[in-house]
Amino acid sequence: MVAIISNTCIAWNAYASQLKTDVLLYVPKQMVRASASEFKGIFNHDIASAILPGEFPARVETVTSNFNWQVKSLEPKDNGAADLVLTASGAKAKIGGFHIDSFVEREVNGSIIRVHLKVDCQDMVVEARRSTDLMAHVQIDQNLKMRIEQLQWPPQSKFWKVRAATCAGPTDILPALEDHFNKMWNTSSNLREYLISQINPELQSWLDDRLAWSESVSEFGSSLQMRGREFLDSSDAWIVRSDLQINTGKICPAFESIRRLQPQKIEADPRELHVTFLDEVMPIWAQCIHEMSGFRRLDYARDIPQFVDLMASPSAKDAVWPDLNRFSERTQFALYSSTAGAFSMQPRSMGQGQKGSRSIYYSLSTNALSRIRLSSTQRERPYVSFFSPIRGNVELKINPGTFSVPGQLLIQWSGQPQVKLRHQFDVRVSNDFIDTRQLDPELQKAMKAKVFKKLLRPLRLTSSRQVQVNGIKRTEKLISLPLVLTK
């Protein structure tokens, strides 16, 4: 087990329209070693203009380079260090302009001769004759800055070939340029430093892109934003601490009541790639949505099978809701429903903490108010209001995805919610009787049929690998989302 002291907290924002909390991403070193060789891709790099170091410094213009890469091994070390070996193949560079303008000193018969070397080439193509291994020492610091500190490759005879170019300069310049490239490749420390300076910004950009995430949850009037903040290294795992911010855009008293929590000890399975955050986030967020009247929906009676069946049966209307007999089956009713009054959402123990679990549960207690209005093309008119306490268990479930099909988060009732309808007509009617005892089971069926679904976008690592949420578990005061690599 890996144990760390974490400053995981929920923070209060002065505007009380944001909830901030820490999220911890655990990347087991064991998994890094085992899965590293599965990663491959294409490295592309363009240069507008640069000076290539070497015995004869060369100015290059409009360079397009690329090579195929595959990780051969990745060995995590201590303090955020790692040794990386990449196999590079198919390396090619197209150089729009290649220029050397140098003075070369040579000893001839005991005398030093200074020669002006001037070469101008256009449309040069340089290709590697074979694949090679690139050995890099990589470092990640506490602020999530990732860089290559050392880059090496084995010396190889005639590794590069100049395949095409139009040059002005000394006779038979192409073989000489080919020798120049190969000598520079095998001996120049300046070339290694130059390549490191070109690769590191792209490496950092790749990491930053994958540690920043945003998602709109318009159904709940919220948006989520997450960004990596800190890197922690343990003996068993790389750990990334990120800021998760839930934005509602409206004042929430639930957010105002939150103060910073004390640091706590977190234990995690070092064999499992996963994300962890405080369980307290879910009830607080749900309370805020309730306060914003976010649990509000509009339905039409024609879309509710139980109501359609009731309107089609005169005898059923006589027994359950006599006043409906004065309306035809084509009458349109609009139902405006929302939660009202007190709201409570508390964790339940069932299904929590089991390996491979894909559901967690909460007990939910609130009140529901539904106003039914007569709908017409001109206007809507009040008709009747229903009120009911609601008690039951809510299930949060993860349906895992594949490389081509995103996973899903489902929020649905577990078992039958408890309801007890009461009603009040908003207009004067001759018969105000409604047998709500017969409507209660129909309301339960309708509630059970409503399932909130949200696609879970995968995190794309390379063109052939991505990370998917694979489940959801609760351990003590934490929620853990196991993650898997898919291809």
N, C-alpha and C positions, 0 to 999 in steps of 0.2 A: 504493500500500500504506500501511496505517496501522501504525506501529510505536510501542509503548509499553513502558515498563518496568513489569512487573507483579509484585506480591508473591504470585503464585500459589504455593500451598504445600500440603503435606499436614501436618497437625499431629497430635501424639500426645496422647491424653487419659489422665489418671492412672488412670482405671478400665479403660482398654484395651478398652472395649466400644463405643467410638465412633471413627469415622474422620472427620476434618474436612478439607475441601479447598475451594479457591476455584473458583468457576465464573464465567466471563466471558460476558456477553450483549452481542453487538455489534449495534447498530441503525444501519445506514448512513444518513447524512443524505440521501444521494441517494434512498434508498427512502422516507424520511420525506416528502420533497417530492413524490415521484411518487405515493404511495399515500394521502396525507392526505385527498384529496377523496372517497375511498371510504367514509369513516367518517361514520356518522350514527346518530341515536338519539333518545330522548325524555328530557328533563330533568324530573324531578319533585322538588318541594321543599315540605315542610310546615313551617308556623310556628305554634307554639302562641300566642305573643304577641310583639309587637315594636312599636317606635316608628319610624314612617316619617318621615325628616327632610324638611324643606321650610319654606316660609314659615309654614305652619300645621302643626306636627308632629301626626301622627295616630297613635293607638294602634289596632293591628289585632289581631284575635283569630281563632284557628282558620282559618288561611289554607292553602289547597291551591292550588299553582301548578304549571304545566307548560308546556313548549313543545317543539316538534320542532326538532332541530338537525342541521346537516350542515356538516362542515368544508369551507370554501372554499379555504383555503390554510394551510400550516404551514411557516414558514421558520426552520430552525435557525440560530442565530447562534453567537458564541463564548461560552465559559465557561458553558455550560448554559442560555443564553437562547434564546428562540424567539418569533417573532411569529405569532400565531394569528388567523385570521379565520373566524368561524362565521356561518352564515346561520340565523337563528331565525325560525320561522314557527308560526302557530297558538297564540300565547301567550295564556294565560287564567289568571285568578286568581279563586278563589271565596273570599270573605271573610265569615266568620261574623259578625264584629262590627267596625265602623269608627267611631272616636270622635275628634272634635276638640273640645278645650276650651281655647281660646286667647283672648287679648285682642289686637285688631287696632287699630293706630293709623293714622288717615287724616287728611289735611289737607283741611279744608272751609272755603272763604272765609277762608283765612289762619289758621284755628284748627285745633289738633290734637284730633281726636275719638278717644276710646278706646272701642272696641266689643267687647263680649263675644260671641265666636263659639262656639256650642255646637251640635255635630252628632252625632247618634247614628243609625247605620244598621245594619241587619241583612240578612243574605243578599245581599250585594253580589256582582255578577259584573262583572269588568273584562276586556275582550278587546282584543287588538291588531287594528287594521283591516288590517294588511298585514305582510309579512315585513320583516326588517331585518338588517343585518350588525352583528355585535359584534366589535370589534377588541381583542385582549388581548395584553399583553406577559407572557409566562410565564417563570419562572425555576426551574431545578432546581439545588439546591446540592449540595455534595460528600456530604452526609449523606442524599441522596435525599429532601429536603423540596421539594415542588413547590407553587408558589403563583403566582397572578396578581398582578402588581404594578401594572398599569394596565389599565383597562377603559374603552373608549370606544364610542360609536355616533353616527351622524349625526343632527342635529336633524331632526325631522319634524313637520309640522303635523297636528294632530288624529290622532295615532298611536293613542291609547287611546280606547276607548268604554266608558262605564258602561252596561251593558245592563239591569241589574235591581237593585233595592234597595228596602227599606222603611226610610224615613228620618224622623226627627223633627228639625226644625230650620227654618231659613228657607225661605220659599216658593221653588219652582223650584231646589232645592238640587242636583239631579242634573247639570244642565248646568254649574253652578259647580264641582262636584266633578270633572267630566270635564276642564274647563279646568285645574283644580288638578293633576290627574294628568299632563296633557300638559306643563304648565309645569315641574313637578318632573322629569319624564323628560328634558326638553331642557336644563335649566340646573343641576340640583342635583348638585354634586360630592359632597355627603354621600350621595346615593343611590348613586352609583358605589362609594363606599367601603363602604357597607352591603352592596351586592350582592357585592363582592369578599369581604367577611367571611363571607358565607353560602356562597359557592361554594367557597372555598379548602379548608375541611375536607372537603367531599365529593370534591374533586379529589384531596386527599391520601389519603383512604380508598380511592378507586379505584386509585391507584398502589400503595398498600401491599398491597391484595388481590391484585394481579397480580404482585407481587414476593415473595409467600409461597406455598410449594407443599409438599405432603406426599404421600407415597405409601407404601402398605404392600406389601412383597414377601414375603408370608407363606411362599411356596414356598422361600425362602432364609433364613427366620427373621430378616428385616431390615425396617427401615423407613427411609425417606429423608425428610429435611426440608431445605428450602432457603429462605433469606430474603435479600433484597437488603440490602447493607451500604454500598456506596460508589458514587458516580457519578463517572465520568471523561469528560472531553470532549476529543476530538481534532479535527483539521481535517476528517476524513472520517466519523467515526462517534460516536454516543453509546455509551458503554460502562458497563454495570452490573456491578459485582463483587458476587457473592453468596456466602454461606456455605452449603456443602452438607455435611450431617451424615448419616452412615450409622450407624444404631443397630442393634446386634445383641442387646443385653441380656445377653450372655455374654462372659466374658473371652476375648480373642483374642491369643495371642502374636504373631501377624502385626501387629496394631496396635501392640503394645508396641515393636516394632523400628523404628518410623517416627520420624524426627526431622524438624524443619522443613527444607525445601529452600531453596536460595538463590534470590533473585529472578532472574527471567530475562526476556529480551526475547522478546516475542510478536509475530508478524506475522500480520495477517489481511486478507482481501479485503474492502475497504470497500463492495463492491457487494452483499455477501451477508449477510442476516440469519442469525445463527447463535449457538450456544452452544459454548463451548470449555472443556475441563478436562483435567487431566493424565492421560495414558494409564496411569500407574502405579497409578491408583485401581483399575482392573479386576482386575489380578492380586492386589493386596493384599486386596481384598474377597473374591475367590474363595478365597484361602488361608485367610482367616478362616472362611468358610463350611465349608471342609473341616475346619478345626480344631474347629468346633462340631458336627461330624458332620451338617452341613446338607445334604450331598449324600446323602441317605438316602431310600429309597423302599420301599414295600410293593407287591408285585404278586402276583396269583394266577395259577397255572398255566393255569386255564381261559381267561384273557384273553390268553394268549401263543399265537398260531396254531401256531408251530413245535412247542411242547410238546404241544398238542392233537393235532397230526398224528402225533407220535411215540407218544403213548398209544394211538392208534387202530390202530397197525400192529404186530402181534406180531413180524413178521420184522424190522422196524426196531429194536424194543426188543432183540431177540436180538443184533443187530449192534452197536448203539450203547450200550445200557444194560440189560443182562440183568435186573438186580434189579427193574426196573419191571414185569416180567411177573407179579409177585405182587400187583399192585394193579389194581383195576378202573379203567375209564375215568372213573368217577364220583368217584374218589378226589380229595380236595382237597389241593392243595399251596400253601403260602404262601412267597413268596420275599422275604426281607429283605436288601436290598442297600445298600451304602454304599461310599464311598471309604475307603482305609486307607493308612497309611504316608506316604511322601514325596509331595509335591504340587508341581507346577510349571506355571505358565501364562505363556508368553512371547509378545510380539507377533511376528507374521509380516508380511513385506513385501507379500505378494500382496493386490491390491485396494485398497491404501492410497493416500490422497492424490489419487485421480482425481476430476475434477469430475463431480458427479452420482452418485458411488459410493454404494451403499446397503448395503455389507457391509465389515466388517473381520474379521481372522482372528488367532487365537492358536494356538500349539502347546501342547498339553496333555499332561502326563505324570503319571500317578498309578497307584494300584492299586485294584482293585475286589474286594470281598468280598461273596459272596451266600450266605446260609444258607437252605436249603430245609427247611421243617418240614411235617410231616403235620398237616393241619388237620381238626378235627372240631368238632361242636357243643359237646363237653365241654371239650376242651383241645387244645393243639398239642404235638407231640412232635418232637424233633430227628430229622433224617434224614441230610442230606449238606450239605457246604459246598464252594463253589467259590471259587477265587482266581485272579485274572489281572492282570498288568500291562496298562495301557491307554496307548496312545500314539496321537496323532492331531491333526488340526486342527479347531478349533472356529470356527464362523462366527457372528458377531453381525450380524444383518440387520434393516433397517428396511423394513417395508411401509407406505408413506405412506397416510394416510387422506384423507377428504373432510370437508366441513363436518358432514355427518350421520353419518359412519362413522369412528370413531377409528382411528388408525394402530396398528401392532403392532411390538413387538420380538420377534424370533425368535432363539433360541439353538439351534443344531443342529450336527451333525457335517458337516464338509466332506471328502468322500472317505470311504474305509473306515478306521475306527479299527483299530489293530493290537492284537490280543489273543492270549493264549496261556493257555488254561484249564488249571488243575490242580484236583484234587478230593480230598476226604477224607470218608469216611463217618463220621457222628457216632454211629452205632449199629453193632452187629455184624451183618454180612450174609454170606450164603454165597458170593456172587460180587460182589467189589468192583470189577469192571472197568467203566470208562466210557471210550468212545472220544472223548476231548475234541477230537481233531482234526476230527471231524465236527460237533461242537457249536460250534467256533470260528466258522465262517461264519454259523451261525444266530444266535449272539450278536451278531455284527456287524450283521446285518439288523435285529435287535431294537433295537440301539442307534441305528442310523440312523433308525428309525421314530419314536423319541422326540424330540419337538421341544418346547422350552419356549416358551410364548407369553405375552406380557404386553401388554395394551392400553395405549396411550399417550394419556392424557387430553389433549385440546387445552386451550390457554389462551384462555378467552373474553375478548375485548377489549370488544366491544359485542354487542348482540343480533344483529348481522348479520356480524360479523367475528371470526375467531379465528386463533390461531397453531398450526400443526401441525408436528411433526418430519417432515422430508422425506428424510432420509438419514443416513449416518454415514461419516465420513472420518477417516483418521489422517495427521497431518503431523508428522514428527519425534517429539517426545515428547508430542504433544497429540492428543486426540480432539475432533473438531468435529462438531456436529449442525446441519446446515443446516435452517433453519426457513422456512416459507412462510405467507403470509396466505391463508386460505380463506374462501369466502362461499357 
